[in-house]
Amino acid sequence: MTRPAAALLVSLMTLGVRATAAPQTARAIDITTRARSFQPGELVVVTATAPSAVDSLRVRALGRTVAAFKVDERTWQALLGIDLSATPGRYPISVETATGRRLGQSSLTLTSKSFPTRRLRVDPEFVNPPPVALERIEREAIELAAVWTTPADERLWSGGFVAPVPEQATGSFGQRSVFNGQPRSPHGGADFPSPEGTPIQAPNGGRIVLARDLYFTGNTIVIDHGLGLFSLLAHLSSFAVGEGDRVAAGQFVGAVGATGRVTGPHLHWAVRAGDARVDPLSVLALLR
């Protein structure tokens, strides 16, 4: 060692200076979003890729918290629904652990969407229900609200989703409904005109959490696919499953009918994602 180098070493030791490695900058989690469009009524697939393995993730966006499911050791996905009533604008997306520690943030820009109006004539009791039916209607609304907010905490579906009947949907999702000249709530599902008795298959795996006659939707089945994703199948003529049953994708669950508020035989398929009303056709497009 040369004298200058030795002198420098002694000087550093005297001052208590230690040589340390430069601090490592933590790698950020990568967040991507995929949808047919970022508009009301659409499903969004949020993908989060971490720099290393993580045990669990959840996504916060649009006023909802959605549990993510594991794709591989570093990649997780969550299904985020943009409700029909969503307002255009820029919204933050936060990815965090189950304990609430934020791992990354992105944003989502929603644009507006206009829906046409449909005018239908139905039995007057389904437009202005008699007083004796009002208590039933309120009770059923409360029961459905409880279903949407208590999903299975595990993923019960696998693979791609399939249409419940072979017929093509009418594209009526989101249409502003006018029954017998009176405006009512937007149409929250897709209608499949099908002959009465047509077999209905489960769009994917899950658990039957409701199978009963409801005032407006008639004979109705709700399948909990897990992690906030639900299918509602309405106006059935008969049931092939009961509450509590586990079903697989493509399994026979009932038959097309004309029960409830209808103009004729058809299947009404509605989807909830994180309690948001989304177009079932967006589910078919993204979860194939």
PESULLIN-V507617 format. One record per residue. N is the residue number from 0. RES is the residue in three letters. PHI is phi as a letter, one per 20 degrees, with the letter a starting at -180 (* if undefined). OMEGA is omega in whole degrees, -180 to 180 (NA if undefined). Layout:
BEGIN
n res phi omega
N RES PHI OMEGA
N RES PHI OMEGA
END
This chain:
BEGIN
n res phi omega
0 MET * 180
1 THR f -179
2 ARG g 179
3 PRO f -179
4 ALA f 179
5 ALA f 180
6 ALA f 179
7 LEU f -180
8 LEU f 179
9 VAL f -180
10 SER f 180
11 LEU f 179
12 MET f -180
13 THR f -178
14 LEU e 179
15 GLY m -179
16 VAL e 178
17 ARG d 176
18 ALA e -179
19 THR c 178
20 ALA f 178
21 ALA f -178
22 PRO f 179
23 GLN e 176
24 THR e -178
25 ALA f 179
26 ARG f -178
27 ALA f 175
28 ILE f -178
29 ASP e -177
30 ILE c 177
31 THR c 178
32 THR c -179
33 ARG c -180
34 ALA b 172
35 ARG f 175
36 SER a -180
37 PHE e -176
38 GLN c 179
39 PRO g 178
40 GLY n -178
41 GLU d 173
42 LEU e 178
43 VAL c 174
44 VAL e 178
45 VAL e 179
46 THR d 179
47 ALA d 179
48 THR d -177
49 ALA e 179
50 PRO f 178
51 SER b -176
52 ALA f 176
53 VAL c -176
54 ASP e -178
55 SER a 178
56 LEU b 171
57 ARG b -176
58 VAL c 174
59 ARG d 178
60 ALA a 176
61 LEU l 178
62 GLY m -179
63 ARG c 173
64 THR d -175
65 VAL c 177
66 ALA f 178
67 ALA e 176
68 PHE d -172
69 LYS e 174
70 VAL e 171
71 ASP b -173
72 GLU g -175
73 ARG d -172
74 THR d 179
75 TRP c 177
76 GLN c 176
77 ALA c 179
78 LEU d -177
79 LEU d 178
80 GLY e 173
81 ILE e -174
82 ASP f 178
83 LEU g -177
84 SER e -176
85 ALA f -180
86 THR e 178
87 PRO g 180
88 GLY q -180
89 ARG d -176
90 TYR c 178
91 PRO f 171
92 ILE d -179
93 SER d 175
94 VAL d -176
95 GLU b 176
96 THR f 180
97 ALA f 179
98 THR e 177
99 GLY n 179
100 ARG f -177
101 ARG f 179
102 LEU d -179
103 GLY a -179
104 GLN b 176
105 SER c 179
106 SER b -178
107 LEU c 179
108 THR d 180
109 LEU e 175
110 THR d -177
111 SER f 177
112 LYS b 178
113 SER d -180
114 PHE d 178
115 PRO f 178
116 THR d 175
117 ARG d -178
118 ARG d -175
119 LEU c 174
120 ARG d -179
121 VAL c 177
122 ASP g -177
123 PRO g -178
124 GLU f 178
125 PHE e 176
126 VAL d 175
127 ASN c -176
128 PRO g 177
129 PRO f -178
130 PRO g -178
131 VAL f -178
132 ALA e -173
133 LEU f 179
134 GLU f 178
135 ARG f -179
136 ILE f 179
137 GLU f -180
138 ARG f -179
139 GLU f 177
140 ALA f 178
141 ILE f 180
142 GLU f 179
143 LEU f 178
144 ALA g 178
145 ALA f 178
146 VAL f -176
147 TRP f -174
148 THR e 178
149 THR c -179
150 PRO f 172
151 ALA f -177
152 ASP e 176
153 GLU c 179
154 ARG f -179
155 LEU d 178
156 TRP d 176
157 SER b -180
158 GLY m -176
159 GLY e 176
160 PHE e 179
161 VAL c 176
162 ALA f -176
163 PRO f 177
164 VAL c -177
165 PRO f -177
166 GLU f 179
167 GLN f 177
168 ALA f -178
169 THR e -177
170 GLY m -176
171 SER e -178
172 PHE g 176
173 GLY n -179
174 GLN f 177
175 ARG f -172
176 SER e 174
177 VAL c -179
178 PHE d 179
179 ASN l 178
180 GLY n -178
181 GLN d 180
182 PRO f 177
183 ARG c -176
184 SER f 176
185 PRO g 180
186 HIS f -172
187 GLY e 180
188 GLY b 176
189 ALA d 180
190 ASP e 178
191 PHE d 178
192 PRO f -176
193 SER b 178
194 PRO f 178
195 GLU g -179
196 GLY n 178
197 THR g 179
198 PRO f 178
199 ILE d 178
200 GLN d 177
201 ALA f 180
202 PRO f 175
203 ASN a -177
204 GLY f 178
205 GLY r 180
206 ARG c 177
207 ILE f -179
208 VAL d 176
209 LEU b 176
210 ALA b -176
211 ARG a 178
212 ASP e 176
213 LEU d -172
214 TYR g -175
215 PHE e -174
216 THR e 177
217 GLY m 178
218 ASN f -168
219 THR c 175
220 ILE d 171
221 VAL c 178
222 ILE d 175
223 ASP e 179
224 HIS e 179
225 GLY n 176
226 LEU l 175
227 GLY n -179
228 LEU d -178
229 PHE c 168
230 SER d 174
231 LEU d 180
232 LEU d -169
233 ALA c 177
234 HIS m -177
235 LEU f 174
236 SER e -180
237 SER b 178
238 PHE d 172
239 ALA d -180
240 VAL c 178
241 GLY c -179
242 GLU g -178
243 GLY n -180
244 ASP f 169
245 ARG e 180
246 VAL c 177
247 ALA d 177
248 ALA g 178
249 GLY n -179
250 GLN f 178
251 PHE f -177
252 VAL c -178
253 GLY r -178
254 ALA c 180
255 VAL f 179
256 GLY b -179
257 ALA b -179
258 THR e -179
259 GLY n -177
260 ARG e -176
261 VAL c 171
262 THR d -180
263 GLY r -178
264 PRO f 174
265 HIS a 174
266 LEU d 174
267 HIS d 178
268 TRP d 177
269 ALA d 180
270 VAL c 171
271 ARG d 176
272 ALA c -176
273 GLY m -179
274 ASP m 176
275 ALA e 177
276 ARG e -178
277 VAL c -180
278 ASP f 178
279 PRO g -180
280 LEU f 175
281 SER f 175
282 VAL f 179
283 LEU f -178
284 ALA f -174
285 LEU e -177
286 LEU d -177
287 ARG d NA
END
